[in-house]
Amino acid sequence: MLQWYPNYWLLTGFIICFGSMIGSRGPLITATALKIFRGERVGTIYGTIMIGSGLGSWGGGLIHDWTHSYNPLIAFALVNVVLGLIPFLVVPALRR
């Protein structure tokens, strides 16, 4: 939104929300993976989660390089957020 409505309030809100969420992401993902997937394959599952995160970042950079804009990248991110939300809606064990 900053590209269409540049102001300090939007920028400040983004910095506060993004900064507070990105700082808790790493420990939260690790704790959730260990809680849900116990046993000898937890390393494989956690590694797959981390590879998926890296591929998402790499794909986002590729989209930006192709389009020279962040708008398609934001749409890509929103689609991935919805896809990531689906398992939590479908699998009852993930809601606990």
C-alpha positions, -999 to +999 in steps of 0.1 A: +000+000+000+029+023+005+035+026-032+000+042-036-005+059-002+030+068+011+029+078+048+047+071+080+017+055+098+016+026+072+053+022+074+054+022+112+025-003+113+043-026+089+076-024+108+059-032+141+038-061+128+064-076+106+092-072+131+073-088+160+061-117+138+094-125+120+112-127+154+090-154+167+088-174+135+119-195+140+112-208+175+075-212+168+081-234+137+106-255+156+085-260+187+054-268+166+072-293+144+086-311+175+053-311+192+033-326+163+059-349+147+077-368+174+100-397+168+130-406+147+117-388+115+114-353+131+147-342+116+134-351+081+101-333+086+118-302+101+143-302+072+115-304+047+098-274+063+131-254+061+137-264+025+101-253+017+107-220+033+139-215+013+122-225-020+094-200-013+120-172-008+138-183-039+106-185-059+096-150-047+130-136-059+125-153-093+090-138-097+104-104-089+132-108-114+107-119-141+082-091-135+103-063-120+075-057-095+066-067-060+028-069-068+029-104-083+051-115-055+026-103-029-001-123-048+022-153-048+027-149-010-011-147-004-018-178-024+009-197-003-006-184+029-040-198+020-024-231+009-005-233+042-037-226+061-056-255+045-040-283+066-050-265+098-086-264+086-087-300+074-066-319+099-081-319+134-048-328+152-033-296+140-060-275+157-051-287+192 
